[in-house]
């Protein structure tokens, strides 16, 4: 796995450094789907401390806040997003969908992870709409 300094990672995230690898159309589609899938599992971990009427507002605000604070670190972004919705640590540890998601992204390239964070930052409203559609299907809401 390629290791970068925090500064180099931030530069790549900001598209300041010309990346020698470009992602394929298939990889870009995979990244968008991963972003949607991540956001669609957040309602399962949403704290009962909050009013469920604020579910998607809180998740959206958490995404924005976490992107700004994560310093380009994908795992930090995920952790901050979970903290923002006050995800219970026990339920989080036991969540199979989150475990599968983390297993899926762990060995992805730096370029993939940078693009994942960039897509979430640039298209979070659209991603939330798709995530909500998936969630509504899961819980049987039409």
Phi and psi in degrees as a GROMACS rama.xvg file:
@    title "Ramachandran Plot"
@    xaxis  label "Phi"
@    yaxis  label "Psi"
@TYPE xy
-70.3593  130.301  UNK-2
-110.095  132.394  UNK-3
-120.966  154.208  UNK-4
-69.6338  159.368  UNK-5
-58.1286  -40.1647  UNK-6
-63.7565  -44.9725  UNK-7
-65.5131  -38.6386  UNK-8
-62.9196  -43.8198  UNK-9
-62.2192  -40.2977  UNK-10
-62.988  -42.884  UNK-11
-64.7176  -40.5695  UNK-12
-60.9143  -38.1721  UNK-13
-82.8929  4.33702  UNK-14
61.8863  27.3209  UNK-15
-80.1529  -34.9474  UNK-16
-93.2316  130.243  UNK-17
-72.7717  115.718  UNK-18
-80.0623  133.412  UNK-19
-72.1028  -28.8688  UNK-20
-96.9924  134.861  UNK-21
-111.903  146.968  UNK-22
-85.4619  144.023  UNK-23
-73.9419  166.305  UNK-24
-59.9725  -38.6405  UNK-25
-63.7695  -42.3763  UNK-26
-64.9071  -39.8779  UNK-27
-63.1241  -38.9846  UNK-28
-65.2902  -42.9131  UNK-29
-60.3422  -39.8032  UNK-30
-65.7814  -45.8469  UNK-31
-61.7219  -43.1119  UNK-32
-62.8266  -38.571  UNK-33
-64.3752  -41.4754  UNK-34
-62.8056  -43.0334  UNK-35
-64.5185  -45.1431  UNK-36
-63.1573  -40.7601  UNK-37
-60.5601  -49.0233  UNK-38
-65.3429  -31.2186  UNK-39
-73.5736  -18.0275  UNK-40
-90.395  -11.5872  UNK-41
-62.9986  -36.6267  UNK-42
-58.5852  -30.3075  UNK-43
-64.4731  -25.6006  UNK-44
-106.95  0.228631  UNK-45
-62.2213  130.9  UNK-46
-66.3395  143.436  UNK-47
-71.7782  -9.43624  UNK-48
-67.2316  -21.0148  UNK-49
-102.101  154.468  UNK-50
-70.3279  127.66  UNK-51
-61.6571  -19.6613  UNK-52
-66.5925  -20.461  UNK-53
-97.942  8.51895  UNK-54
-47.6886  -59.9005  UNK-55
-75.7586  -29.2905  UNK-56
-64.8397  -46.0766  UNK-57
-65.0324  -43.4721  UNK-58
-61.9511  -45.2862  UNK-59
-60.5703  -45.2141  UNK-60
-63.67  -36.0579  UNK-61
-65.136  -39.1231  UNK-62
-62.4476  -48.3335  UNK-63
-60.9809  -49.532  UNK-64
-61.7936  -43.8159  UNK-65
-67.4554  -38.0756  UNK-66
-60.7795  -43.5858  UNK-67
-68.0026  -28.798  UNK-68
-97.1565  -14.5561  UNK-69
-78.1068  -13.5818  UNK-70
62.7542  26.9292  UNK-71
82.9455  7.49079  UNK-72
-97.069  115.456  UNK-73
-59.9311  -46.1329  UNK-74
-66.3357  -36.7869  UNK-75
-64.9423  -40.3213  UNK-76
-57.9893  -47.4876  UNK-77
-61.9244  -46.6088  UNK-78
-61.1691  -46.2647  UNK-79
-63.3668  -38.4613  UNK-80
-61.7361  -42.3126  UNK-81
-66.8616  -40.1409  UNK-82
-63.4241  -38.5837  UNK-83
-63.3386  -33.6846  UNK-84
-95.1715  10.362  UNK-85
52.1358  48.3513  UNK-86
-63.5759  131.505  UNK-87
-66.0604  127.544  UNK-88
-57.4087  -37.8311  UNK-89
-65.9871  -46.1005  UNK-90
-65.8615  -35.4726  UNK-91
-64.7475  -46.9108  UNK-92
-62.6226  -31.634  UNK-93
-90.1173  -3.4368  UNK-94
-77.9493  108.967  UNK-95
-64.5199  -35.3603  UNK-96
-66.1144  -40.7862  UNK-97
-66.7338  -40.6355  UNK-98
-60.3834  -44.0378  UNK-99
-63.9064  -41.2219  UNK-100
-61.8124  -46.8741  UNK-101
-63.1808  -39.3269  UNK-102
-64.2536  -34.9973  UNK-103
-66.6341  -43.3186  UNK-104
-89.3008  -13.3049  UNK-105
-57.3344  -40.0241  UNK-106
-99.6209  10.9509  UNK-107
-69.9796  153.987  UNK-108
-67.7072  161.881  UNK-109
-57.5836  -42.5806  UNK-110
-60.3314  -40.6076  UNK-111
-62.9188  -47.018  UNK-112
-66.246  -38.5581  UNK-113
-61.9291  -44.8796  UNK-114
-67.4846  -36.0301  UNK-115
-57.9178  -48.665  UNK-116
-67.5683  -38.4891  UNK-117
-64.5088  -43.842  UNK-118
-63.691  -43.4226  UNK-119
-62.0211  -41.9471  UNK-120
-66.8042  -43.8229  UNK-121
-80.1135  -28.3111  UNK-122
-126.109  29.0124  UNK-123
-61.5817  -33.4507  UNK-124
-64.211  -45.6752  UNK-125
-66.3595  -42.35  UNK-126
-60.9011  -40.1217  UNK-127
-65.3071  -36.3684  UNK-128
-62.3944  -47.9608  UNK-129
-64.1521  -40.3924  UNK-130
-63.1351  -40.9399  UNK-131
-64.8671  -38.0588  UNK-132
-60.1686  -45.4795  UNK-133
-62.257  -45.7562  UNK-134
-61.6471  -43.2222  UNK-135
-61.726  -38.0152  UNK-136
-65.1538  -40.6711  UNK-137
-62.4095  -40.7395  UNK-138
-94.3542  0.239341  UNK-139
77.9912  29.649  UNK-140
-97.1417  133.787  UNK-141
